[in-house]
Amino acid sequence: MYRFLLTPRWWGINVFVLLAIPFCVFMGSWQLSRFEARVDDHRSAKEQAESARTEGARPLAELLPVDKATSGRRTTATGHYGKQLLVPDRQLDGRDGYYVLTLLRTDGGKALPVVRGWLPGSADTAKAPAPPAGQVTVTGTLQASETPGDNGVSAQGGLPAGQTSAISAASLVNLVPYDLYDAWVTLATADSGMTAVPATAAADTGLDLKAFQNLGYTGEWFVFAGFVVFMWFRLLRREVEFARDAELGILPEDAEPAGHGVPRVQEDASTPVR
């Protein structure tokens, strides 16, 4: 009754099932590991943020390049303020406003973007306080360069002169005449009556939509694996029932197993009916 399992058709079905199930299990396990990694990163980011509040500020050079381990750490840098830019369309406490971004020219020759604070309303250079003159030492939280389009960062172009949509070396390179650090700092205490901009967690360290997408994909892959097994047993059962009915001679004239034809005996008109 089970000899049909040796037919080319069923060889193809069996090979497909044997390949599909491990693949689905592997992909589901991989998506689950991605979710667990994001949970671990989220936990580490919270612990890092708590320790950053109590630990002292470290020199900028010790924390570069910025990664998940150094993003959010307190740092200090010394230099002279240079060109100032505004970053429009930034919200704080549910209100629309803009960042005041000033380039700090350090003794190393490169410029460090420093967010000196936030102001409400539309970006206006007349309202943005001028930076302090002379040599200054800033203390704030180190942040990784922003990526336009991510985490609410605007990707629009064509902004007025003196404005930038994202705080990153790639966005600022054509706006300022300095070499730039691939990082920026938000001051712990804002200058001149502005509101301090809180630091954000490093990319891919929060339990955001992407993390729960990984969890959802995990379930989908395991469901696919179960569906493959269910369909294999369903096809097998149909084939067995068909073979059993064929042996008993109780098949209807138009019956045939799914996927292949079965020759049917046609009555000859010349054959007498008994």
N, C-alpha and C positions, 0 to 999 in steps of 0.2 A: 504493500500500500504506500510505502514511503519511497518507492523507487523514483518517483518524480523529482526528488531532491537532487538526483544525479543528472538531470537534464540541463542543457546549456542555460535555459532561462533561469532556473533556480540557482545555478552556479553564480550567475550575475547578481541575483538578489542577495545571496548569502555573502558574497564578497563586498557588496555595497554596505550591508549591515555591519559586517565585521570592521569595516573602515570607518563608517559613520559614527558608531557608538563611541569608540575611543577618542575620535576627533571632538565630538560634542562634550565629552567629559573633560578633555584637556582644555578646551576653550572656556568652559564654565569654571574650571579650577583657576585658570589664569585670570579671568575677570574677578573672581573672588579674592585672589591674591592682590589685585590692584586696589580693591576696596579696602582690604585690611591694611595695605601700605598707606593709604590715605588716612585711615583712622589713626595709625601710628604717627604719621606726620602731624596730624591735627593735635594729638596729645603732646608731642614734642614741642610743637609751636606754642601751645599754652604754657608749658613748663618754661620754655625759653623766654616768653614774654614776662612771666612772673619773676624770673631771675634777673631779667634785664632792668627791672625797676629798682633792684637793690644793689646790683654790681656797679662798679665805677665805669666811667667812659674810657674806652681804649683808643689809642691813636688810629687814625684812618688806615694807615699803611698795614696795620696788623690784621685788619678785617677784610681786606680785598684779596681776591675778587669776591663779590657778593654771591652767596649761595644760601641754601636753606639753613645752614648752621650759623651764618653771620647776619642774615637779614633780620632786622628787629633789634640788633645789639646797639647799645649806646656807644657813640663815637665822638671824637673831638678832632677839630682841624683848625689850623691857623692860616691866615692870609689876608688879602684885601678884596673887598667887594668890587665887582665890576658891573657888567651889563645886567640889566634887570628885565624880566619878561613876566607876562601874566598868563595864567593857565585858566581859561574860562570854563564855565559849565561844570563846576565842582560843587557837590552838595555836602553840607555839614549840618548835622542835627535836623535834617529834613528841609533845610533852606538852601536856595540856589545862591551861588557866589563864585568866587575865583581865588586861586592861589597866587601869592606874590612870590615869584621865583627869582632869586638873585645868584649870579655866578660868583663863587668864592675862588679867587686866584691864589692858589697855595704856593708855598715856597718851592715845591717840587716842579712848578711850571704848569701843571694841569689845573683846570678849573673844576670845582665841585658844585653841582647844582644844589642850592639850599632853598628849601621852602620856608620862608620867614613867617608865614602866617596865611590866614584866610580872611577874606572880606566879603560881605553880602552884596548882592546886586550884580549888575552887569560889569564886565571887566572895564575898568577905567584907569588909565595911567595917572590921571590927575589926583585920584583918591589913594593910589598906592604910595605908602610912605617910602621916602628915599632911604637907601641903606646907610648905615653908619660909615663915616669916613675913617681912614687910617687902618692900622692893623687890628684885626679882630680875631678872637678865638670863639668858635661856635661849638655848641654841644647839642647833640640831637640823636635821632634814631636813624640808623642806616637802612636804606631801602634799595631794592633792586630796580633797575630800569623798567619803566612801564612798557607794555605792548599795546598799541592802539587797537581798540575793539574788545579788549579783555577787562573784566572787572569794572565796567562803567567808564573806561577811558575812551574818550571820543576819538574817532578816526577821521573826522572831517578835515578837509584842507581848505585853502583859500582864506585863512584867518588874517585879520588886519596885522600890520607890522607891529612887532613887539609882543606877539602872542604865540603860544604853542599849545597844541592839543594834548601832547604826551610829554612826560618827563623822562627822556632817554637820550643817550648820546647820539643815537641815530636820528632823532627828531631835532636835536639842537645843533648838530654839526654844521648845518648851513645857516644858522641864525647867529652864531657867536664866533668871534675870531680866535678862539682858544682851543687847545687840546682838552679833551674832556675825560673825566672819570666815568666809567660805565656803572654809575651808582648815583644816588642822591640822598640828601639828609633832610629830615623835617625837624625843626627846632623844638626842643622840649618846652621852651618858653618863647612865645611869639614876640616879635618886635613891634613897638609903636602902636599899641592898642589893638593889634590884630588878634585873631583867635588861632591858637596852636592847632596844627593839623595832626590828628592822631595817626600813628603808624599802622600799616596794614600787614597782615600775615604774608609770608612768602607764597609765591605761586604754588598751586597743587598741594597745599598743606591744610586746607579746610574741608569740612564736610559739606561741600557745595553740591550743585546739581550733577556735576560730573561724577562725584563719588557715588551718588545713588543711582546714576545710570549704570555704573559698573555692577552694582548689586542687582539691578534689574536684568542686565545682560546675563549675569550668572544664572538666575532663574530660568531665563529663556533657553539657554544652552542645555540645561539639565532636562527641561521639558521636551526639547527636540530629541534628546537621547531616549527618553521614555516613549515618545511618539514613534520613533523608529522601531523599538522593540514591540510596541503594540501592533503596528502595521504588519510586522513580520509574522507574529502569531496569528493575526487575522487572516492573512493570505494563506498561511499553512493550514489553518482550520478549514478554510473554504476548499482548498485543494484536497484535503483528506475526505471531506464530506462528498466532494464530487467523485473521487475515486471509489468511495464506498457505494454511492448510488449507482455508479457505472457497473460495479460488480453485481449488484442486485437487479440491474436492468430496469430501474425505475426513473431514469432520467427523462425529462420532457424533451421533445424534439429540438427545441431551440436552446437547450442548456449547454453551456460550455464554460470551462474555467476562465477566469480573467487573464487576458494576455495572450492566449493562443487558441486556435480553432480546433475543433474536434470533428472529424468526418461523421456525418450522419448517414444512416442507411435509408435510401430512397426506395419506396415501393415501386416496382415496375407495373405499369398499367396492365401488362399482359399476364401478370401473375394472378391467378384466381384467388379470390377471397375465400378463406376457409372459415 
